[in-house]
């Protein structure tokens, strides 16, 4: 097992965690936006 300096490891792990967290948030937001967009399209079509 290779042991890195804990500071280096912490920095990279933290960066990775932050990136993953941001990705998850972006995915959630984009899916919510997509759902809203789909709903408004459906409503607009039904109104016509």
N, C-alpha and C positions, 0 to 999 in steps of 0.2 A: 504493500500500500504506500502510495506516494503522499507525503505530507507537505503541503504548501504552507507558506507563512499565513497565519490566520487573518492578518489585516488584508492581504491581497484577496484571499478567498472571500472574506466578508464583503469586500467592495464589489467583486464580480457577482457574487450571489445576490447581493442587494439590488444591483442593477438589473439582473435577470428577473428577480421577483417583481420589481417595479415595472419592467417591460411586460411581463405576463399579466400583471394586474391591469395595466393600461389596455392591453389587448382585450382582456375580458370585458372591461368597461366599454370599449369602443364597439365590440361585438354586440353587447346588450343594447347600447344606445342605437346602433344602426338597425338592429332587428326591430326595436320599438318604432323607430322612424319609418321603417319599411311597412310595418303593420298599420301605422297611422295613414301612410300614403295609400296603401291598398284600400283601407276603409273609406277614405275620402273619394277615391276613384269609384268604388262601388256605389257610394251615396250619390255621386255626381251622375253616374250612369242611370241610377234608378230615378233621379229627379227628372231626367229627360224623358 
